[in-house]
Amino acid sequence: MTERTINPMGCRLCGIDQRGHGIQTGSNGSHTWQKPTQQQIKARMAARRSAAKQT
């Protein structure tokens, strides 16, 4: 089984893709999709590349 990686452009707070995000509720309250920071995008891309190399 492969571990699912977060889309680099997923929500800043939860990682869910913009399409179909809607309003999410969690321990920090409700939120709508928010653009990830450049640091989050880079970290998510690096994690995705690392996961691809392991398979």
N, CA, C and O of each residue as an XYZ file, in Angstrom:
220
protein
N       0.846     -1.184      0.000
C       0.000      0.000      0.000
C       0.887      1.241      0.000
O       1.870      1.306      0.738
N       0.542      2.216     -0.820
C       1.326      3.450     -0.877
C       0.673      4.516     -0.009
O      -0.551      4.604      0.088
N       1.508      5.307      0.608
C       1.004      6.391      1.449
C       0.592      7.554      0.563
O       1.316      7.919     -0.363
N      -0.555      8.130      0.840
C      -1.057      9.249      0.054
C      -0.303     10.507      0.437
O      -0.146     10.808      1.620
N       0.167     11.247     -0.565
C       0.839     12.512     -0.309
C      -0.129     13.653     -0.607
O      -1.029     13.524     -1.438
N       0.070     14.752      0.076
C      -0.792     15.918     -0.107
C      -0.430     16.636     -1.395
O       0.747     16.809     -1.713
N      -1.451     17.053     -2.131
C      -1.249     17.853     -3.329
C      -0.509     19.130     -2.923
O      -0.919     19.789     -1.967
N       0.566     19.496     -3.620
C       1.305     20.712     -3.264
C       0.432     21.971     -3.214
O       0.719     22.898     -2.456
N      -0.640     22.002     -4.029
C      -1.524     23.160     -4.023
C      -2.769     22.946     -3.165
O      -3.754     23.668     -3.320
N      -2.739     21.968     -2.269
C      -3.859     21.730     -1.355
C      -3.994     22.871     -0.354
O      -3.105     23.714     -0.235
N      -5.084     22.888      0.342
C      -5.382     23.936      1.327
C      -4.223     24.137      2.309
O      -3.586     23.175      2.739
N      -3.968     25.369      2.646
C      -2.909     25.716      3.592
C      -3.134     25.049      4.951
O      -2.169     24.666      5.613
N      -4.377     24.908      5.371
C      -4.658     24.404      6.703
C      -4.835     22.891      6.786
O      -4.439     22.273      7.774
N      -5.436     22.284      5.740
C      -5.743     20.855      5.843
C      -5.205     20.013      4.697
O      -5.189     18.786      4.799
N      -4.760     20.641      3.597
C      -4.188     19.897      2.488
C      -5.180     19.378      1.461
O      -4.770     18.766      0.475
N      -6.474     19.604      1.662
C      -7.495     19.139      0.722
C      -7.454     19.998     -0.543
O      -7.264     21.212     -0.474
N      -7.637     19.346     -1.707
C      -7.653     20.077     -2.980
C      -8.735     21.151     -2.979
O      -9.757     21.009     -2.308
N      -8.508     22.226     -3.731
C      -9.457     23.338     -3.785
C     -10.807     22.873     -4.311
O     -11.852     23.243     -3.775
N     -10.778     22.059     -5.363
C     -12.025     21.563     -5.939
C     -12.649     20.581     -4.951
O     -12.024     19.584     -4.591
N     -13.833     20.846     -4.527
C     -14.527     19.975     -3.595
C     -14.208     20.248     -2.133
O     -14.673     19.515     -1.261
N     -13.427     21.285     -1.842
C     -13.054     21.590     -0.461
C     -14.259     22.037      0.350
O     -14.512     21.506      1.432
N     -15.007     23.014     -0.164
C     -16.141     23.553      0.572
C     -15.704     24.161      1.893
O     -14.627     24.750      1.993
N     -16.547     24.015      2.900
C     -16.218     24.502      4.240
C     -15.872     23.292      5.089
O     -16.692     22.388      5.252
N     -14.674     23.270      5.624
C     -14.214     22.166      6.456
C     -14.274     22.587      7.917
O     -13.962     23.728      8.257
N     -14.670     21.674      8.760
C     -14.677     21.941     10.192
C     -13.639     21.051     10.853
O     -13.413     19.919     10.427
N     -13.026     21.561     11.872
C     -12.002     20.802     12.584
C     -11.804     21.382     13.967
O     -12.610     22.182     14.441
N     -10.724     20.972     14.609
C     -10.463     21.427     15.972
C     -10.230     22.937     16.051
O     -10.420     23.546     17.104
N      -9.819     23.533     14.936
C      -9.575     24.983     14.902
C     -10.774     25.767     14.381
O     -10.651     26.962     14.112
N     -11.922     25.127     14.233
C     -13.109     25.792     13.716
C     -13.271     25.557     12.226
O     -12.576     24.724     11.643
N     -14.189     26.293     11.610
C     -14.474     26.139     10.184
C     -13.526     26.994      9.350
O     -13.062     28.049      9.784
N     -13.248     26.500      8.125
C     -12.447     27.304      7.209
C     -12.790     26.927      5.776
O     -13.251     25.821      5.496
N     -12.550     27.884      4.871
C     -12.671     27.624      3.440
C     -11.252     27.413      2.913
O     -10.283     27.625      3.642
N     -11.124     26.991      1.637
C      -9.809     26.720      1.059
C      -8.953     27.968      1.112
O      -9.411     29.064      0.789
N      -7.697     27.793      1.524
C      -6.749     28.897      1.566
C      -5.491     28.494      0.810
O      -5.016     27.365      0.933
N      -4.959     29.421      0.030
C      -3.760     29.158     -0.762
C      -2.590     28.809      0.159
O      -2.351     29.499      1.150
N      -1.855     27.731     -0.171
C      -0.705     27.366      0.661
C       0.440     28.358      0.482
O       0.534     29.044     -0.536
N       1.303     28.419      1.486
C       2.476     29.285      1.392
C       3.495     28.650      0.453
O       3.419     27.457      0.160
N       4.437     29.443     -0.011
C       5.491     28.921     -0.879
C       6.297     27.841     -0.153
O       6.709     26.860     -0.772
N       6.521     28.008      1.134
C       7.253     27.008      1.918
C       6.484     25.693      1.970
O       7.081     24.622      1.859
N       5.160     25.763      2.139
C       4.347     24.546      2.158
C       4.384     23.844      0.802
O       4.499     22.620      0.735
N       4.288     24.613     -0.267
C       4.311     24.032     -1.612
C       5.624     23.294     -1.833
O       5.625     22.157     -2.305
N       6.751     23.938     -1.494
C       8.062     23.314     -1.673
C       8.204     22.050     -0.827
O       8.708     21.036     -1.310
N       7.766     22.103      0.422
C       7.869     20.937      1.307
C       7.004     19.787      0.794
O       7.425     18.631      0.831
N       5.815     20.094      0.322
C       4.923     19.051     -0.203
C       5.477     18.433     -1.482
O       5.346     17.229     -1.700
N       6.096     19.255     -2.327
C       6.701     18.739     -3.556
C       7.882     17.821     -3.224
O       8.058     16.775     -3.849
N       8.681     18.217     -2.244
C       9.817     17.394     -1.839
C       9.336     16.058     -1.262
O       9.929     15.014     -1.535
N       8.268     16.092     -0.469
C       7.719     14.848      0.105
C       7.188     13.941     -0.995
O       7.343     12.722     -0.923
N       6.571     14.519     -2.000
C       6.037     13.740     -3.113
C       7.169     13.088     -3.913
O       7.069     11.924     -4.302
N       8.235     13.836     -4.153
C       9.387     13.275     -4.872
C      10.037     12.155     -4.068
O      10.417     11.122     -4.620
N      10.158     12.366     -2.777
C      10.758     11.350     -1.907
C       9.920     10.064     -1.904
O      10.465      8.961     -1.955
N       8.599     10.214     -1.846
C       7.707      9.055     -1.849
C       7.784      8.314     -3.183
O       7.700      7.086     -3.217
N       7.943      9.052     -4.275
C       8.022      8.435     -5.604
C       9.320      7.634     -5.745
O       9.334      6.588     -6.395
N      10.395      8.114     -5.146
C      11.687      7.419     -5.221
C      11.669      6.105     -4.425
O      12.391      5.162     -4.751
N      10.835      6.059     -3.378
C      10.778      4.874     -2.523
C       9.984      3.733     -3.135
O      10.104      2.592     -2.689
N       9.176      4.019     -4.146
C       8.350      2.960     -4.741
C       9.071      2.247     -5.849
O       8.519      1.329     -6.455
